[in-house]
Amino acid sequence: SSSSSSSSTTDHLERAAMELVAEEYGCFVTEAMVDNDEDNDDKTPEVLPPLAKDLRMGELKNLTNPQNWYPLARSLAPRKIIVHVGPTNSGKTYNALQALTNAKSGAYLGPLRLLAWEIYDKLNSKGIPCNLVTGQELDYVEGAQHVSCTVEMIQTERRMEVAVIDEMQMIGDKNRGSAWTSAFLGVAADEVHVCGDATM
């Protein structure tokens, strides 16, 4: 009975941790039926942030060293980090996007769904297949090696040539700053372009 009580407590803790991470990442979880059994009415989350997946699987034991949450990014060290600093309309993001456009694979990470949509539309209009991934929209383009997403939705287990992290000064925001921290630590890109104003 003690082991069953301990197991139940662990399950509750893992579930609570998952909910906290999903809330932190602003993730809309899609529910999908599990087809293991015709009579099985259980549902399993189909879309979860990577950290929440790790918590669900019980694979993440230590939350005190966030840099160790992203082994793929660490394996690429040293990543090339290029910082673009300037006020609004100074051309900093334009220069970073040139590198993304010329790359064979890459990602744009923005603070707003509309910005992600704008870059998605711009790349596709140039003949560069690009997916769109936000908390509210998923649009997968056949053959795409690029993705435009809100910063919370970047997939850190996928390697790419170039990543552009926009509005990096948001790392200091008390509500969403952790998403920029996670993106910067975790994006598995050989070249990371960080764009922001002088406060970052």
C-alpha positions in Angstrom: 0.0 0.0 0.0 2.9 2.3 0.7 4.4 1.7 -2.7 1.0 2.3 -4.3 0.7 5.6 -2.4 4.2 6.6 -3.5 3.3 5.8 -7.1 0.2 7.8 -6.9 2.0 10.8 -5.5 4.7 10.5 -8.3 1.9 10.4 -10.9 0.3 13.5 -9.4 3.6 15.4 -9.3 4.4 14.5 -12.9 1.0 15.6 -14.0 1.3 18.9 -12.1 4.7 19.5 -13.6 3.3 18.8 -17.1 0.5 21.3 -16.6 2.9 23.9 -15.3 5.1 23.5 -18.3 2.2 23.5 -20.8 0.9 26.7 -19.2 4.4 28.3 -19.2 4.8 27.5 -22.9 1.3 28.6 -23.8 0.8 25.3 -25.6 -2.5 24.2 -27.0 -2.5 20.4 -26.4 -4.2 18.5 -29.2 -6.0 15.4 -28.0 -5.9 12.3 -30.2 -7.4 8.9 -29.9 -5.1 6.0 -29.1 -5.7 3.2 -31.5 -4.2 0.4 -29.4 -7.5 -1.1 -28.7 -11.0 -0.6 -30.3 -12.5 -0.4 -26.8 -9.8 1.9 -25.4 -11.4 5.3 -24.7 -8.2 6.8 -23.3 -6.8 9.9 -25.0 -3.1 10.8 -25.1 -1.7 14.3 -25.8 -0.4 14.4 -29.4 1.3 17.8 -29.2 3.3 18.8 -26.2 6.4 21.0 -25.7 9.6 18.9 -25.5 10.1 19.5 -21.8 6.6 18.4 -21.0 7.2 15.2 -23.0 10.3 14.5 -20.9 8.3 15.0 -17.8 5.5 12.7 -19.0 8.0 10.0 -19.7 9.8 10.5 -16.4 13.1 11.1 -18.2 13.9 14.5 -16.8 15.2 14.1 -13.3 17.0 17.4 -12.6 15.5 20.8 -13.2 18.5 22.8 -11.8 20.7 22.8 -14.9 18.6 23.9 -17.8 21.6 23.9 -20.2 21.6 20.1 -19.8 18.0 19.7 -21.0 19.2 20.1 -24.6 21.9 17.5 -25.5 21.6 18.0 -29.3 22.4 21.7 -29.0 25.3 20.9 -26.6 26.6 18.4 -29.1 26.9 21.2 -31.8 29.2 23.3 -29.6 30.6 25.6 -30.4 27.5 27.1 -32.1 28.1 30.3 -34.0 26.1 33.1 -32.3 25.6 36.3 -34.2 24.0 39.2 -32.3 22.0 41.9 -34.2 21.3 44.9 -31.9 19.3 48.0 -32.8 16.1 49.9 -32.4 12.9 49.1 -34.3 13.2 49.4 -38.1 17.0 49.4 -38.0 17.3 46.4 -40.3 18.6 44.0 -37.7 16.0 41.4 -38.3 16.2 41.8 -42.1 20.0 41.0 -42.0 19.3 37.9 -39.9 16.5 36.8 -42.3 18.9 37.0 -45.2 21.0 34.2 -43.6 17.8 32.2 -42.9 16.7 32.6 -46.6 20.1 31.4 -47.8 20.2 28.3 -45.5 19.2 24.8 -46.5 17.3 24.5 -43.3 16.3 26.8 -40.5 13.8 28.4 -38.2 12.4 31.8 -37.3 11.3 32.2 -33.7 9.1 35.2 -33.0 7.1 36.6 -30.1 3.8 36.9 -32.0 1.7 34.6 -34.1 1.3 37.4 -36.7 5.1 37.8 -37.0 5.5 34.0 -37.4 2.8 34.1 -40.1 4.5 37.0 -41.9 7.9 35.2 -42.1 6.1 31.9 -43.1 4.3 33.8 -45.9 7.5 35.7 -47.0 9.6 32.5 -47.3 6.9 30.5 -49.2 6.3 33.4 -51.6 10.1 33.2 -52.4 9.7 29.6 -53.3 11.3 28.4 -50.0 8.9 25.8 -48.4 8.3 26.8 -44.8 6.0 25.3 -42.1 4.0 27.5 -39.7 3.8 26.4 -36.0 2.1 28.5 -33.4 0.0 27.7 -30.3 -3.1 28.1 -32.6 -2.0 27.1 -36.1 -0.2 24.3 -37.7 0.5 24.5 -41.4 2.9 21.9 -42.8 4.2 22.5 -46.4 5.4 19.5 -48.4 9.2 19.2 -48.5 9.7 22.1 -46.0 13.1 22.3 -44.3 12.2 25.7 -42.7 9.8 26.6 -40.0 8.4 29.9 -38.7 7.0 29.6 -35.2 6.3 31.4 -32.0 9.3 31.1 -29.7 7.5 28.6 -27.4 7.0 26.1 -30.2 10.5 25.5 -31.5 11.4 21.9 -31.7 14.8 21.5 -30.0 15.3 17.9 -31.1 15.7 18.9 -34.8 19.0 20.0 -36.2 19.2 22.9 -38.7 21.7 25.3 -40.3 20.3 28.6 -39.1 17.9 29.9 -36.5 16.7 33.4 -36.0 15.5 34.3 -32.5 13.7 37.7 -32.7 13.0 40.2 -29.9 15.6 38.6 -27.7 15.2 41.4 -25.1 12.0 39.5 -24.1 14.3 37.2 -22.2 13.9 39.6 -19.3 10.1 39.4 -19.3 8.8 37.9 -16.1 5.9 36.1 -17.8 7.5 34.8 -21.1 11.2 35.3 -20.6 11.8 31.6 -19.9 10.7 30.8 -23.5 13.6 32.8 -24.9 16.0 31.3 -22.4 14.9 27.8 -23.5 15.1 28.7 -27.2 18.6 30.2 -26.9 19.9 27.2 -24.9 18.0 24.6 -26.9 17.8 25.5 -30.6 19.9 22.9 -32.5 21.3 25.3 -35.1 24.8 25.6 -36.3 24.3 29.4 -36.6 22.0 31.3 -34.2 21.1 34.9 -35.0 19.8 36.8 -32.0 17.9 40.0 -32.7 16.9 42.6 -30.1 17.3 46.1 -28.8 20.0 47.5 -26.6 18.2 46.3 -23.4 18.9 42.6 -24.1 
